[in-house]
């Protein structure tokens, strides 16, 4: 009966009783066609039309309607003539920020205002209805579909879709604890391995350096389960505590505290942070990144001045949402930095910005420990023929997405027009498309011709080696960029925006090429690709600058010095001095198995002591034998401090200071020492009869190939 009435009514109106689906191609052609195909899948069994302005390729399974260009009203009149015999049951269209498609989008609303099925650039769909106007409005504003249904707890306390907080955790044991080493806890928003982005590189290297003097307890949030490669960190950490990151389900606009801070609110982590600190008598605690500041510690590491980052975003966007993000972060960060005994920044510029946020010219309790680079791993490589560019930037960090779009949409067309043979490689980090969908307005990044988009690359050195130039097209940034330091260490010239290389002390035209507009950026790249002499001069100056300022070993010494300043004295490894000779003599006389040399002669060699305050607890003496070989001459520990890890610490510290083969001789009867050396990889290679005197004894020659 109902269908008969429908046919009668449609006949009276001159309409086909079967409703049709009219898809509007209101975006980039490839994505719009994908939307039309998705509409056919969602609404099968109907007649499908596809509408475009001007001619376009046929869409399989749909009838094409090409309209003449015009205003929204003119397009609507054309549509009414075409579809006067049809009932429009659904009108899918693509929501984009492209103004060129706005007239067709408005015409679709005029034709069928109650039948709009909106698709965003992630191809999520939502039927725009008045009765769900809040969700529809949020979807039109670009909010992800699953977040359009969220309502703040203070407004809708009955809502069930709430933040999910994992309860499970793992505590992994690494290097054995030493009762003489001070204990230090570090809290990170992620596990710092693999080294897939600059923050992980910094945390990994500085903790490895600090572990020479401290027992490190690493607390880290994880996403998607336990990390696969924990051994690299367990080599120098005493404990690693892994807690799942909460799934935050509040609207981002709805809290006075920045949402990035709320995302890491975990009662499980807070309990472990306090409980293990008491249980293991941890003397000092350090927080990595401002968003973790509410957990409380003595040291806060400001990897970037976050309020300055959002200030830059606001100055570019000038929207209410951008202002709200900036205001919240400025309020939160200015209060947070005042609650810590020390605040570590990446550069003097960052210290100045934090001081301004607190209304002073400088932050009195700030300490600058710059980002660094492993100069022994990233070594200069000769250039290869060709014109190859390299951009490294994990899409996990949204400024790298902004940089990629600036590079590919504005710089790349200008450059390719002048140099058609130039190529670009982009290393976008792990889960690049996932992070792109979460932070950009499209399903996946557009990859122009000549561009090779890579995900996570475990070892990026070969990418630097094959590149002619490294580009850093960063438009919004805070802190300092590790990728610039890696390029400098590999002796590759860098073309960067001013904020991309800020805080590194580089000079335009001397150690870097700086350009901020798309035209200047493309021009700088073209100039350096043509002028090999200038390109290589920039690269050599950059490598020299990196060697002078950004080696991880001296930066690690700054980290240890800061921790030492705030913690009570523990065992410390340092170079021997004249005032240590009496302690060395005392230990040597109490150690009949050790070599008996005159202690004053040790100062002409490489002699290190393990010191407990002013008292020497042990010493080791070594010497270099050419460029690639070294020898351990003597090792002894105060009998009162034995079996507490002092000897192992001395050997480990010494071996890590210089690669290459190591040699030593040890008494054949000294089994504890032989077992210690074997644990570090030494193997017996020869024997020297009657080498030792008083008493006479053979010497076992041991060799370590590398360390």
C-alpha positions in Angstrom: 0.0 0.0 0.0 2.8 2.4 1.0 4.8 1.7 -2.2 1.6 2.2 -4.3 1.0 5.6 -2.7 4.6 6.5 -3.3 4.3 5.6 -7.0 1.1 7.6 -7.3 2.5 10.7 -5.6 5.7 10.5 -7.7 3.6 10.1 -10.9 1.6 13.2 -10.0 4.8 15.2 -9.5 6.5 13.8 -12.6 9.2 12.1 -10.6 10.8 8.6 -10.8 9.7 6.7 -7.6 13.2 5.2 -7.1 15.5 7.7 -5.4 19.0 8.2 -7.0 22.4 9.0 -5.4 24.1 12.1 -6.7 27.8 12.4 -5.8 29.5 15.8 -6.1 33.2 15.8 -7.0 34.1 18.7 -4.7 37.8 18.1 -4.1 41.0 16.8 -5.5 40.0 14.4 -8.3 41.6 11.2 -7.0 40.1 11.6 -3.6 36.7 12.7 -4.9 36.5 9.7 -7.2 37.4 7.5 -4.2 34.5 9.1 -2.3 32.1 8.3 -5.2 33.2 4.7 -5.1 32.7 4.6 -1.4 29.2 6.0 -1.8 28.4 3.2 -4.2 29.6 0.7 -1.6 27.6 2.3 1.2 24.4 2.7 -0.9 24.1 -0.3 -3.3 21.2 -1.1 -5.5 20.6 2.6 -6.5 21.2 4.6 -9.6 24.3 6.6 -9.1 25.3 10.0 -10.8 28.6 11.8 -10.5 28.6 15.7 -10.9 31.6 17.7 -11.8 32.3 21.2 -13.0 33.8 20.8 -16.5 34.8 17.6 -18.1 36.3 14.7 -16.0 37.0 11.0 -16.5 34.1 8.6 -16.2 33.5 7.0 -12.8 32.9 3.3 -13.0 29.3 2.3 -12.1 28.0 5.9 -12.2 26.6 8.3 -14.9 28.6 11.5 -15.3 27.0 14.9 -15.3 29.3 17.7 -16.4 28.2 21.3 -15.6 29.3 24.6 -17.1 31.3 26.7 -14.6 29.3 29.4 -12.8 28.1 30.6 -9.4 26.4 28.4 -6.9 22.9 29.6 -8.1 23.8 29.0 -11.8 25.1 25.5 -11.0 21.9 24.8 -9.0 19.7 25.8 -11.9 21.7 23.4 -14.2 21.3 20.6 -11.6 17.5 21.2 -11.3 17.1 20.8 -15.0 19.2 17.6 -15.1 17.4 16.0 -12.1 13.9 17.4 -12.5 12.6 13.9 -13.1 14.5 12.3 -10.2 14.2 12.2 -6.5 17.6 12.7 -4.8 17.8 10.2 -2.0 21.4 11.0 -1.0 23.9 13.6 -2.1 27.5 12.7 -1.1 30.1 15.5 -1.3 33.7 15.9 -0.2 34.5 18.5 2.5 37.9 20.3 1.7 39.4 23.7 2.3 39.8 24.2 -1.5 37.9 27.3 -2.4 37.7 26.3 -6.1 35.1 23.7 -5.3 33.0 25.9 -3.0 30.3 26.9 -5.6 29.5 23.2 -6.4 29.4 22.4 -2.7 26.9 25.2 -2.1 24.9 24.1 -5.1 24.6 20.6 -3.7 23.2 22.1 -0.4 20.7 24.1 -2.5 19.6 21.1 -4.5 19.1 18.6 -1.6 19.7 20.3 1.8 18.4 17.3 3.8 20.2 14.6 1.9 23.8 15.7 2.2 26.2 12.8 3.1 29.4 14.6 3.9 32.8 12.9 3.5 36.0 14.3 5.0 39.4 13.9 3.4 39.8 10.7 5.5 36.7 9.4 3.7 34.8 9.2 6.9 31.1 10.0 6.2 28.3 11.7 8.2 24.7 12.5 7.3 24.2 16.2 8.0 21.0 16.6 10.0 19.5 19.4 12.0 18.7 17.0 14.9 22.4 16.2 15.3 23.5 19.8 14.6 26.4 19.7 17.1 27.9 16.6 15.6 27.3 17.9 12.1 28.8 21.3 12.9 31.9 19.6 14.4 32.3 17.4 11.3 32.0 20.4 9.0 34.8 22.0 11.1 37.1 19.1 10.4 36.9 17.1 13.6 37.4 13.3 13.2 34.2 11.4 13.1 34.8 9.3 16.2 35.5 12.5 18.2 32.4 14.4 17.0 30.3 12.4 19.4 32.4 13.3 22.4 30.9 15.6 25.0 32.8 17.0 28.0 32.3 15.3 31.4 31.3 18.6 33.0 28.5 19.0 30.5 27.3 15.4 29.9 28.3 13.3 32.9 26.1 10.4 31.7 28.1 9.8 28.5 29.7 6.4 28.4 32.5 7.0 25.9 35.1 8.0 28.3 38.9 8.0 28.6 40.3 4.5 28.8 43.3 4.1 31.2 45.3 0.8 30.8 45.9 -0.9 34.2 48.6 -3.3 33.1 52.3 -2.5 33.4 55.7 -4.2 33.0 58.9 -3.7 35.0 62.0 -5.0 33.1 65.4 -5.5 34.8 68.5 -4.4 33.0 72.0 -3.6 34.3 72.6 -4.8 37.9 72.3 -2.2 40.5 75.5 -0.9 42.1 75.1 0.2 45.8 77.7 2.9 45.2 76.0 4.6 42.3 73.3 7.3 42.9 69.9 6.3 41.5 68.0 8.5 39.1 64.5 8.2 37.7 63.5 9.5 34.3 59.9 9.8 33.0 59.4 9.9 29.2 56.1 10.1 27.1 57.5 7.3 24.9 60.1 4.5 24.9 63.3 6.1 23.4 64.1 3.3 21.0 64.3 2.8 18.1 65.8 6.2 17.3 62.9 7.2 15.0 62.8 10.9 15.9 64.9 13.6 17.5 63.5 13.3 21.0 64.3 9.6 21.2 67.8 10.2 19.9 68.4 12.8 22.7 66.9 10.8 25.5 68.7 7.6 24.5 72.2 9.2 24.1 72.1 11.3 27.3 70.8 8.5 29.4 73.5 6.2 28.1 76.1 8.8 28.9 74.6 9.5 32.4 74.5 5.8 33.2 78.3 5.8 33.5 77.9 7.4 36.9 74.2 6.7 37.8 71.8 3.8 38.0 69.0 4.9 35.7 65.3 3.9 36.2 63.4 4.7 33.0 59.6 5.1 33.2 58.0 5.3 29.8 54.5 5.3 28.2 53.8 2.9 25.4 51.3 2.8 22.5 50.2 -0.4 20.8 51.8 -2.8 23.3 55.3 -3.4 24.6 58.2 -2.1 22.5 60.0 -4.9 20.5 63.5 -3.7 21.0 64.1 -3.1 24.7 67.6 -4.7 25.0 69.4 -1.6 23.7 68.0 0.5 26.6 68.4 -2.3 29.2 72.1 -2.4 28.5 72.5 0.8 30.5 69.3 1.2 32.5 68.8 -0.6 35.8 65.0 -0.8 35.4 62.5 0.0 32.7 58.9 0.6 33.7 56.4 0.4 30.8 52.8 1.7 31.2 50.2 2.0 28.5 49.3 5.5 27.3 45.6 6.4 28.1 43.1 6.7 25.2 41.9 10.2 25.8 38.2 10.7 25.0 37.4 14.3 26.0 36.8 17.1 23.4 40.1 18.9 22.9 38.5 22.3 23.4 36.8 21.5 26.7 39.6 21.6 29.3 41.5 24.5 30.8 44.6 22.2 30.9 46.1 21.6 27.4 44.7 18.2 26.0 48.3 17.0 25.4 48.7 17.1 29.2 45.4 15.3 29.9 46.4 12.5 27.4 49.1 11.4 29.9 47.1 11.3 33.1 47.6 7.8 34.4 47.0 6.8 38.0 49.0 3.6 37.3 52.1 5.6 36.3 51.6 8.1 39.1 51.5 5.3 41.7 54.6 3.5 40.2 56.5 6.8 39.9 56.1 7.3 43.7 56.2 3.7 44.9 59.3 2.6 43.1 61.0 5.9 44.1 60.5 5.0 47.8 61.3 1.3 47.4 64.6 1.8 45.6 65.6 5.0 47.4 65.8 7.0 44.2 67.6 10.3 45.0 66.7 12.4 42.0 63.9 12.5 39.3 63.7 14.0 35.9 60.7 14.7 33.6 61.1 14.7 29.8 58.6 17.1 28.1 56.4 19.7 29.7 53.2 17.7 29.3 54.4 15.3 32.0 55.2 18.1 34.5 52.2 17.3 36.8 54.0 14.0 37.9 56.5 16.1 39.8 60.3 15.9 40.0 63.4 17.9 40.6 64.3 18.4 36.9 62.1 19.3 33.9 63.5 18.9 30.4 61.9 21.4 28.0 62.5 19.7 24.6 60.7 22.7 23.1 59.0 25.8 24.5 55.5 24.5 23.7 53.7 27.8 24.2 56.1 29.4 21.7 55.2 26.6 19.2 51.5 27.3 19.5 52.1 31.0 19.3 53.7 30.4 15.9 50.7 28.3 14.9 48.3 31.1 16.0 50.2 33.8 14.2 49.8 31.7 11.0 46.2 30.6 11.4 44.6 33.5 13.4 41.6 31.3 14.5 39.9 31.1 17.9 41.0 27.4 18.2 44.6 28.3 17.6 44.4 31.2 20.2 42.8 28.9 22.7 45.6 26.3 22.3 48.3 29.1 22.7 46.6 30.7 25.7 46.2 27.3 27.6 49.8 26.3 26.9 51.2 29.7 27.9 49.2 29.5 31.2 50.2 25.9 31.9 53.9 26.1 30.9 54.7 29.4 32.8 53.3 27.8 36.0 55.0 24.4 35.5 58.6 25.6 35.1 58.4 27.4 38.4 57.8 24.1 40.3 61.1 22.5 39.5 64.6 23.0 41.0 66.2 23.0 37.5 64.8 23.4 34.0 66.8 22.1 31.1 66.5 23.8 27.8 67.9 23.1 24.3 69.4 26.6 23.7 69.9 30.0 25.3 67.0 31.2 23.1 64.6 28.7 24.8 65.8 29.9 28.2 65.1 33.4 27.2 61.6 32.5 26.0 60.8 30.7 29.2 62.0 33.7 31.2 59.7 36.0 29.2 56.8 33.6 29.9 57.4 34.2 33.6 57.9 37.9 33.2 61.7 38.0 33.6 64.6 38.4 31.2 66.1 35.1 32.1 65.1 31.9 33.9 67.5 31.7 36.9 67.2 28.0 37.4 67.6 27.1 33.7 70.5 25.0 32.4 71.3 24.6 28.7 72.1 21.1 27.5 71.9 21.2 23.7 70.9 18.4 21.4 73.8 16.5 20.0 74.9 14.0 17.5 77.1 10.9 17.5 80.1 12.1 15.7 81.7 8.7 15.6 78.6 7.2 14.0 77.7 10.0 11.6 80.9 10.5 9.7 81.5 12.6 6.5 80.9 10.7 3.3 81.9 11.7 -0.2 79.1 13.1 -2.4 77.6 10.9 -5.1 76.8 12.3 -8.6 73.2 13.6 -9.1 70.9 16.2 -7.6 69.2 14.5 -4.7 67.5 16.2 -1.8 66.7 14.7 1.6 64.0 15.7 4.2 63.9 13.8 7.5 60.9 14.5 9.7 58.7 12.1 11.6 55.0 12.8 11.0 54.4 12.0 14.6 55.4 15.6 15.2 52.8 17.9 13.5 55.3 20.6 12.5 56.9 18.1 10.1 53.5 17.6 8.4 53.3 21.4 7.9 56.9 21.4 6.6 56.1 18.5 4.1 53.1 20.3 2.7 55.1 23.6 2.3 57.9 21.7 0.6 55.8 19.6 -1.8 53.0 22.2 -2.5 55.0 25.4 -2.8 58.7 24.8 -3.1 58.7 21.6 -5.2 56.8 22.9 -8.3 59.1 25.9 -8.5 62.2 23.8 -8.2 61.1 21.1 -10.7 60.3 23.8 -13.2 63.9 25.0 -13.1 65.6 21.6 -12.5 63.5 18.7 -13.9 66.1 16.1 -12.9 66.1 16.9 -9.1 64.7 14.2 -6.8 63.6 14.3 -3.2 63.6 11.5 -0.5 61.4 12.0 2.6 61.8 9.8 5.7 58.5 10.3 7.5 59.0 8.0 10.5 56.9 5.0 11.7 53.2 4.9 11.1 53.4 7.9 8.8 50.0 7.6 7.2 48.4 7.0 10.6 49.9 10.2 12.0 49.0 12.1 8.8 45.3 11.1 9.1 45.2 12.2 12.7 46.7 15.6 12.1 46.2 16.6 8.5 43.0 17.1 6.4 43.5 14.2 4.0 43.6 10.5 4.0 47.3 10.3 3.0 50.0 12.7 1.8 50.2 13.6 -1.8 53.4 12.4 -3.3 54.4 14.5 -6.4 56.5 13.2 -9.2 60.2 12.9 -8.3 59.4 12.5 -4.6 60.1 9.2 -2.7 58.2 8.9 0.5 59.7 6.5 3.0 58.4 5.4 6.4 60.7 4.6 9.3 64.3 4.1 8.3 66.4 2.3 10.9 69.7 3.7 9.8 69.5 7.0 8.0 73.2 7.4 7.3 72.9 6.0 3.8 70.2 8.5 3.1 72.5 11.3 4.1 75.3 9.7 2.1 73.3 9.6 -1.2 71.9 13.2 -0.7 73.4 16.3 -2.3 71.5 18.6 0.0 69.5 18.3 3.2 66.4 20.5 3.4 64.6 21.6 6.6 61.4 23.5 5.4 60.1 23.9 9.0 57.6 26.7 9.3 56.7 26.3 13.0 59.2 24.9 15.4 60.5 25.1 18.9 63.7 23.6 20.5 66.5 22.5 18.1 66.4 20.0 15.3 68.5 16.8 15.6 68.2 16.2 11.9 70.1 19.4 11.2 72.9 18.2 13.5 73.0 14.8 11.7 73.3 16.5 8.4 76.1 18.7 9.7 78.0 15.6 11.1 77.6 13.8 7.7 79.1 16.9 6.1 76.0 17.8 4.0 75.0 21.3 3.3 71.6 22.3 4.7 68.9 24.6 3.3 66.6 25.6 6.2 64.1 28.1 7.3 65.2 30.4 10.2 63.2 28.5 12.8 64.3 25.1 11.4 67.9 25.8 12.5 67.3 28.2 15.4 69.4 27.8 18.5 72.3 26.0 16.8 74.5 29.0 16.2 74.7 28.6 12.5 75.3 31.5 10.1 73.6 32.1 6.8 76.0 31.6 3.9 78.8 30.3 6.1 77.5 27.1 7.7 73.9 26.9 6.5 71.6 28.5 3.8 68.5 30.1 5.3 65.4 31.0 3.4 61.8 31.5 4.7 59.7 32.0 1.6 58.9 29.3 -1.0 60.6 31.3 -3.7 63.8 31.9 -1.7 63.8 28.3 -0.5 63.7 26.9 -4.1 66.2 29.5 -5.2 68.6 28.5 -2.4 68.4 24.9 -3.3 68.9 25.6 -7.0 71.9 27.8 -6.3 73.7 25.2 -4.1 73.0 22.3 -6.4 74.7 24.3 -9.2 77.6 25.7 -7.1 79.5 22.7 -5.8 82.2 24.7 -4.2 79.9 26.8 -2.1 77.9 23.7 -1.2 80.9 21.9 0.1 82.2 24.9 1.9 78.9 25.1 3.8 79.1 21.4 4.6 82.7 21.6 5.9 81.9 24.6 8.1 78.9 22.8 9.5 80.9 19.7 10.4 83.5 21.8 12.2 80.7 23.5 14.1 79.2 20.2 15.1 82.5 18.9 16.3 83.1 22.0 18.5 79.6 22.1 20.1 77.4 19.1 19.7 79.3 15.9 20.6 77.2 13.7 22.9 80.1 12.8 25.2 80.7 16.4 26.5 76.9 17.0 26.5 76.5 13.8 28.6 79.1 15.2 31.0 76.9 18.3 31.4 74.0 16.0 32.2 76.0 14.1 34.8 77.2 17.4 36.3 73.6 18.6 36.7 72.5 15.3 38.4 75.6 15.4 40.6 74.8 19.0 41.6 71.3 18.0 42.9 72.0 14.5 44.3 74.1 13.5 47.3 77.6 12.3 46.4 78.0 8.8 45.1 80.7 6.9 43.3 82.2 9.0 40.4 84.6 8.1 37.7 87.1 10.9 36.8 90.6 11.5 35.7 93.3 10.9 38.4 95.0 14.0 39.9 98.0 14.5 42.1 95.9 14.5 45.3 94.8 10.9 44.4 98.3 9.4 44.4 98.2 8.5 48.1 94.9 6.7 47.7 96.2 4.8 44.7 99.3 3.8 46.6 97.2 2.6 49.5 95.0 0.4 47.2 98.0 -0.9 45.3 99.8 -2.0 48.5 96.6 -3.8 49.6 96.3 -5.6 46.3 99.1 -8.2 45.9 97.5 -9.4 42.6 98.0 -5.9 41.0 101.0 -4.6 39.2 103.4 -2.7 41.6 104.4 0.5 39.8 105.2 4.0 41.1 101.8 5.8 41.4 103.3 9.1 40.3 104.1 7.5 36.9 100.4 6.8 36.3 99.7 10.5 35.7 101.7 10.4 32.5 99.3 7.7 31.2 95.6 7.5 31.1 94.6 6.9 34.8 91.1 7.1 36.1 89.9 6.7 39.7 86.5 5.7 41.2 86.0 8.3 43.9 83.6 8.2 46.8 83.6 11.9 47.7 87.3 12.6 48.4 88.3 8.9 49.0 89.7 6.8 46.1 87.8 3.4 45.9 89.6 2.0 42.9 91.7 3.0 39.8 92.5 1.8 36.3 95.6 2.7 34.2 95.6 2.4 30.3 97.6 3.6 27.4 97.2 4.0 23.6 99.4 1.9 21.3 98.9 3.7 18.0 95.7 5.0 16.4 93.6 1.8 16.8 94.9 -0.2 19.8 95.0 0.3 23.6 96.1 -1.6 26.6 94.9 -2.0 30.2 98.0 -1.8 32.4 96.7 -2.0 35.9 93.3 -2.3 37.8 92.8 -2.4 41.5 89.9 -1.8 44.0 90.0 -1.0 47.7 89.4 -4.3 49.5 86.6 -2.6 51.5 84.7 -1.8 48.2 85.1 -5.1 46.4 82.1 -7.1 45.1 80.1 -3.9 44.7 80.7 -3.4 41.0 83.5 -0.8 41.2 85.9 -2.8 39.0 83.2 -3.5 36.4 82.3 0.2 36.3 85.9 1.2 35.8 86.4 -1.3 33.0 83.1 -0.4 31.3 83.8 3.3 31.5 87.3 2.9 30.0 86.2 0.6 27.2 83.4 2.8 26.1 85.8 5.8 25.8 87.7 4.3 22.9 86.8 1.8 20.2 89.1 -0.7 18.7 91.2 -3.7 20.0 92.2 -3.8 23.7 94.9 -5.9 25.3 95.9 -6.7 28.8 98.0 -9.2 30.9 96.6 -10.7 34.1 98.0 -13.2 36.6 97.0 -16.8 35.7 95.9 -17.3 39.3 93.7 -14.2 39.4 90.4 -15.9 38.5 88.1 -13.1 39.6 89.8 -10.6 37.3 89.8 -13.1 34.4 86.1 -13.7 34.8 85.5 -10.0 34.9 87.4 -9.4 31.7 85.7 -12.3 30.0 82.3 -10.8 30.8 83.3 -7.8 28.8 84.4 -10.0 25.8 88.1 -10.4 26.4 89.5 -13.8 25.3 92.9 -15.5 26.1 95.2 -15.3 23.1 98.6 -16.2 24.6 100.7 -16.8 27.8 103.9 -15.2 29.0 105.9 -17.6 31.2 107.3 -16.1 34.5 106.1 -12.6 33.5 105.2 -11.5 37.1 107.6 -11.5 40.0 107.0 -11.5 43.8 105.7 -14.1 43.4 106.8 -15.4 40.1 103.8 -16.3 37.9 102.7 -16.7 34.2 100.8 -13.9 32.6 97.6 -14.6 30.5 97.4 -12.3 27.5 93.8 -11.3 26.7 92.4 -9.4 23.7 89.1 -7.6 23.0 88.4 -7.1 19.4 85.9 -4.2 19.7 83.6 -2.6 22.3 
